[in-house]
Amino acid sequence: MAITQISLFLMNQPGQLVEAVGAISETGSNIRAMSIAEANDFGILRAIVSDTDKVCSLLKDRFLITRTPVVAAKMDDRTGALYPILTALNESNINIEYMYAFTGTGPEEAYVVLRVQDPALAEDVLHAAGITTLSDDSLNL
Amino acid sequence: MGRYYQPEIETAPREKILEIQNEKLVRQVRHVWDNVPYYRRLMEEKGVAPEDIRGVEDISKLPFLSKADLRDAYPYGLLGTDLKNCVRIHSTSGTTGKRVVAFYTQHDIDLWEDCTARAIVAAGGTEEDVVQVCYGYGLFTGGSGLHGGSHKVGCLTLPMSSGNTERQIQFMMDLGSTILCCTPSYAAYIGESLAEMGYRPEDNKLKAGIFGAEPWTEEMRRDIEKKLGIKAYDIYGLTETSGPGVAFECEEQHGMHINEDHFYAEIIDPDTGEVLPEGEKGELVFTALDKEAFPLLRYRTRDICVLSRKPCSCGRTHVRMSKPMGRSDDMLIIRGVNVFPSQIETVLLKEGYTPNYQIVLDRERNNDTFDVYVEVSTDQFSDLMSQIQKMEKSLEAALRTMLGIGPRVHLVAPKTITRSEGKAVRVIDKRKLHD
């Protein structure tokens, strides 16, 4: 049930990010969430977009792009909401490679995107703790 | 000891040198014909027999040898004597990763060390001197070549090998090294490190340096001389012909005297193979006149230079070669190590990369920087930074194993490596190594 994140390999140079964002924009797809990891020479743009298939097919000739299943856990947009999510994962000894968050379309609604080794297992753990997660279908809003 | 290590031969009249060369060449061609079937076949293909070579004026009848022959004949194909007569090997990189292995008998070592001893004496060395050898020891010829020459002259020899600059400086200052042997870039680096440690050029006891194994300019020479307070001498050689000492500079610092009693030099047109008259720029070709184990005849060095037989005020009569002005192949010399772009390509393909890469060479604090940019393909790309950094590290390690020198690897996006007229630019050399 995990959602699909796209990752773009960008050079760590001026103009690279604006070009990537422009290209996503041209596909008519909305960027729901994004984060950038940077190294000396390059960066990785990770994003959740509203139409992953379309973005991938239109960008694949211009950018190095890959899809990764990630877990998007729902939480309330309030102090302390992230804590039980991380606690549940920690108790099951699940390591988080990286994460970032975005707010939902509803009031007081937020999501945390979690990159883990086994998204299905992480989702099971979260569901057992009473936490809901998003699927790709629920993203095409 | 005077100004020459072997005055009789180093200052011999030209006729005498020619006489020695003629005699040695005739003998050497016979030796190769009898002992090296690989070369004998090349001679037969060219329709030339030992009887046709009566002296150096006939040398152009002989076939050339190139790095490709060394690769094809690897490892024993060009061996000129039984292995039981050999006492050592040295090795250097080959074009596609296969290394060149050169063999030496004791006689070959002796004549090589005579050559480096001549270089040390030409740089002012006597048995009073303390020679610090910080060329690498091992398969590389630099360390043992200068080491052996230093012994012959009777200098106190410091077998430092390369690296560990702090220790180099400690020995240099504590034991009062007077002659430094290393690559010019390392000499410049030592000079800078000394200055950083608060030493002035007059604080060290160095008087001379013998620097080689990589291209360097007159500007670098002046810089090194100023930083270390010495006179800097160039030395030339290649593993295929024995190692450093094939040619060396005298106090004139105007071209390197080739040890012509051991090595016969020609300049050829690299495209046609035609021998060019004295003074013309072309590819340097060497014939080892009296080496036993690895007797290469007409070996194409790929170094572009000029020969001059004009008399030299130092009294040496041996022909002088200019500093190499470039290469007639794509070999790069990086921190004294020979690197062929094709070697990098071999590693990339083996490690699952596309052969889209670019080598960028530059200088930082007088040291070569060596960067390799490699395009990543879709199937290699990961959303995990740690994964990509691991790929970079593992590619760096694979390249270091192949080349003997570690580049910095930078993974880049596909189609980002500069192409000019559709053809990828493989090498960008910003070092300005030639005047």
Interface residues (C-beta under 8 A of the other chain):
Chain A: Q5 S7 F9 L10 M11 A37 A39 N40 D41 F42 I44 R46 K60 F63 L64 I65 T66 T68 E97 Y98 R115
Chain B: V376 S377 T378 F381 S382 D383 L384 M385 S386 I388 Q389 H410 L411 V412 A413 P414 T416
